[in-house]
Amino acid sequence: MIRTVGAMVGCAALVAGGASVDAQAGTAAKQTIQVWLTPDLAGAERFATAVSTPGNPLYRHYLSPAEYTARFGPSAAEAKAMADQLTARGLTDVQVSSDRSYISASGPAAKVQSLPPMALGITGLGGASSASAQTAQTAKPTCSQYWGQHVQTVKPAYRGLTTASLPICGYSAAQLRTAYGASPAFTGKGQTVALTESLAPTEMLKTLREYARRNHLPAPKTNQYKEIHLGGGTGCSQQSRSAAPYNDEAEMDSEAVYAMAPDAQQLMIVGGGCDEDQALLNAVAAVLKGDGHRPSASIVSNSWQIPIGDVPPKTVHALAVRAAAEGVGLYFSSGDTPGLTTTASDPFVTAVGGTTLGLDARNKRLFETGWSNETAIPENGKWSGVGLTSGGGGTSLVYGQPAYQKGVVPASMSHIRVGGRTVVDRTVPDISAVGDIDTGMLTGYTDSESKRYVTQVNAGTSLSAPLVAGLVANAQQGRPAFGFINPLIYRLHGTPALRDVLSLPATTPQQNRAAFTPADGTDSASLDVFDSHDRAETDQVTVKGYDTLTGVGTPNGLPFILGLRVTSSLG
């Protein structure tokens, strides 16, 4: 059944059982923007840190959405003053969001684009952006069901390699559950995981049921999956969010969570706005607003990134701090290119990096290293390197080192030179899971025209984030919300709860050092050499202990689940 519910901009629709509706509205003559209002960030940061830190008297004394607005949000008078200013500048449809997070307004593109900087920042000024972390999708004419099943001779040799394995055809749920130790005793029952998206899936519940059937998982119940579509407001330029080829990002996110936590409730929020950044930030804000009494979920998986410079960092920071204060954990993909993103850099989010994972025929881990591959293609009878693909990470130039990273992150990564002096800053990522397309996950979507279930290999840190979110849902089963978990996982560093991800040793067999993808008639053959670190492209490394490709490591099954449960009880 479809029913209309309150929305942040325009209208929204609640979709149960996988049905969907479009609530986008607008005309090409206008452009809708949002001015994000400034809360008491300093006070909110102190409170968010306190409620997230075991041992603090305020630990887990979270605020409701309404309490957060009353305590730290901008006042009604401040919101009215900004609304009046927008009206005075000739903008129309000026509306203050019910939680006073932002003000939406519409106007001719020329007038909107000429606005000066305001409050935390303005979103909706740009066109379609590449905010979503890239989901790697490659046709694999020849691949392996497990690592090393098929091995290819490399001619001519490249960097001393004469042998490589064919990439994985896509790991199954069973393979990934074994790799990260998902337990039948902890299935996410009673937990809600929110998934923030910019594009809606096609018949997601039907798709999820087929995914479950093919992966020998219990079928999801009708009430286990819901969608909320946020409206685009009145006046989005049609050029701002133009039609794009079908993207199955949402399906991968849902299936990854389901593979780890098959009993968890899933709430997919499809954002609305005049550009992708705005739509995705709106989706996060909608979860935090909830019904006013509580947020819509305590775990939010965000398989997307906003590049540095696209939005003011404080726009993201205000949402991240609010999430922690309300007991909500935000899990962000670290990005699918070397370096940092605005979203993953924030010290109040859990940034999830990517790994390359090799499992044998019995699902035993042959290797797992930080995802950082040099790609080479044949050219004039030899291999030619064409660049590096990797998960995101590095050291922030915006945020100082948070307390939870002290004593864990080595000085070689946290200390940087800025303006002739040394500063100690936030490093990314915090934790990791598989993200390399060569060792990705087999996902599926329902073709919008034929209605057939179509499978393909997907990966990227877009996969890593929902895998970790699902495992956290398992750990949180039957417990109060963990909220922002970074203070917990850094306490678990060096314990059996986390598997330290290491660089490949020199003794690693050649077939475990690279993936060979044969030519398929469209693309030439390619060779991905694992664990490659080119200082010309990135300062990220995979080393013993914390590193800037994998953080504190990957979840280690039951010890990870029990470690979170015990550590969260120390307060």
C-alpha angles and dihedrals in degrees: 000000000000121000133172116244134181114290137198095228125013107332140322136207129211111220121195126186094022099294116135142196134194115239096175114128136168149099133255090239095070140048124208121213135178125221108206110218124226116250126191091281096173093053092042092051092053091049094045091051092049097049091047097050119086111230095030112120088234095050110143093356090130126182125236116239090257092048091050092052092048094047105037108007125102113274123257088248092054091049092049091049091054092045090052090050091054091048090050089055089059100259120142138204088042108180132171113218113243092248092045092238093132147346121237121209138167135213145137111308093244092054093044093049091053095059115123121233110290135191112316092341147291126262128192095052095109134062126247109324133197092245095142115087105249114266105214111226121176130164107240112202090180125022144144133255090215133012115285095012089123123026126193130205110235113222120215100020116250122207088344093307117131097162134047137166126243113251123262117272086224126296117256125232089257092055093049093043089055093045093054098031101244105186128215087223092062114046104151094261112172093015129112121212116194120209117201115209141168096207127045122235124235113254093334098184091052089048092048091051091053091047089051092048094051092046096046094244126138113272114258116250120243092249093047095082129048136169129207118193115201115212123245094229129235111307112023111159108241088223090061096071105021123179115280135189114280111286119197095194092119093052092052092050093051094044093047092053090045092050090058101032110024094171098049121109114244124212114186115198113197105199127225127211146110094274135021096256091054092046093053095045088050090053091055091046090052091056091050094047091051111156093323092258097066138358118262093246139002094217121053122185114202113188095184142077137215111213119234109272098027096096132008109271091232090064089064093035093057090055093045094051091047091051092054092047090053094047095254123140116215114204113195130186108245090223136262099255131061115277138030138318130203092241100049094041095067112109092221096060130074106240112207118207130196136250139191108238128195118193123181129220091282093047091253114151109252093177143336121192137160113289104251114130132176108216121211131184131192114266127169093343097312140074117267123196113232102182148287129297118193148136117277126260146121140119122316122236091198108050130051121229111288118229093249092063095052113112092013106064111067118238090241088070105031099043115080135165116246122172094344095310135091118246131183111227145176115283129207142253115034102192136352149206136181114313108148113113089220088066099026135139127270105240134174141208137186111251107236094222107034094029088221122143108248124193130205140155115267133179143138125122081295083080096040095059099055091043090057092041090055092051091050089052088055092051092047093053109129093001136099113269114286090211114186102013103190093098087054101046094046088054087054092054110123093020129106088260090082130046111221109230111220139191114262110267121234089252092063110124112252092242088063094050101064146019123225119205113194122224113269104195092268105049128036122242116278138196124210113199109203128224093023119161117188111183089202089066106027145008091208118119141176110230140149111292121003116002139171095249101049107013113210090346138261129314112272104210121247095004088057093049094045092042092057092046093050097041092048089055095057092088 
